[in-house]
Amino acid sequence: MAKEKKKEKPKREGTLTKPYKKGKHCPKCGPGVKLADHKNRLSCGKCGYYEKK
């Protein structure tokens, strides 16, 4: 059995990468946890904290 070569993915040139994600941090959990953005609220999946928009 011979191993097949993996197909090379085309390289994307000229794309800009963002250094960080936008969003609000959870005040209870700290700066490592982001709040999820829902239609009418921001909520933390770790501790359950939420804010109304």
C-alpha positions in Angstrom: 0.0 0.0 0.0 1.5 3.3 -1.1 0.7 6.5 0.8 -1.1 9.2 -1.3 0.2 12.7 -1.2 -2.0 15.3 0.5 -3.5 17.9 -1.7 -2.1 21.3 -1.2 -4.6 24.0 -0.3 -4.4 27.2 -2.4 -2.8 30.0 -0.5 -4.9 33.1 0.1 -2.9 36.2 -0.6 -3.8 39.8 0.4 -6.1 38.8 3.2 -6.0 40.9 6.4 -6.1 39.1 9.7 -7.6 40.8 12.7 -5.4 40.9 15.8 -8.4 40.3 18.2 -12.1 39.7 18.1 -14.5 42.5 18.9 -16.9 42.0 21.8 -17.4 42.6 25.5 -15.8 40.6 28.2 -17.7 39.0 31.1 -17.3 41.1 34.3 -17.6 38.1 36.5 -15.3 35.7 34.7 -12.7 38.2 33.6 -11.0 39.2 30.3 -10.6 35.6 29.0 -14.3 35.0 28.5 -16.4 36.9 25.9 -20.1 37.6 26.0 -22.2 36.0 23.3 -24.2 38.4 21.2 -27.8 37.5 20.9 -30.7 39.5 19.4 -31.8 41.2 22.6 -29.0 40.4 25.1 -25.3 39.7 25.7 -24.8 36.5 27.7 -21.9 34.5 29.2 -21.9 30.8 28.5 -19.6 30.0 31.4 -21.3 31.7 34.4 -24.8 32.6 33.0 -24.3 36.4 33.4 -26.4 38.4 30.9 -27.1 42.0 30.0 -30.1 43.4 28.0 -29.3 45.5 25.0 
